[in-house]
Amino acid sequence: MSTKNLTEQLEAFFDKIDLKVNKTDIKINTNHSVYTCKLEYLGFSFESSIHAFSNTRTLLVIAHLPFMIEKKVSKIIKLLTQINFGMIHGSFEYNFSNGSIQYKTSSKIFDFSQLPIIFNFLLQESGQTLQKYSEGIKIAAHTSTKNNVIIEEIESFSA
């Protein structure tokens, strides 16, 4: 078993796959490191924050939609709640301070040998989810189409 903590394991993995990240250490908590990077999933580009909590061996991925929503906020929040209700893993959040929407997903890392599999799953899940729902979120913000119609359309298209 490796004596490296989650942060060290993650940085070694980033080096191995040649993923360019920017690291920010959280000064008040030495067990929490944040990495930011631009990612692409099947042509869909987005920014992501990867949080490593070494004390709990938890990896949190926050994927940011590449646009802001400032209109019809109430409708968007209701849509995100409806979307979240049907999710098994992860959830969308709306940031009231800047109009951004994030998708958050996380996992405990019990065995560091599984880090590549878990990391890839979290990033792929984030990319798929953003890609799947981003157009529907835009439609909700810019049209009078009802949320249930938008969700039905998204679900029928991705089925």
Buried (B, 14 or more C-beta within 10 A) or exposed (E): EEEEBBBBBBBEBBEEEEBEBEBEEEEEEEBBBBBBBEBEBEEBEBBBBBBBBBEEBBBBBBBBBBEEBEEBEEBBBEBBEEBEEEEEEBBBBBEEEEBBBBBBBBBEBEEBEEBEEBBEBBBEBBBBBBBBBBEBBBBBBEEEEEBEEBBEBBEEEEE
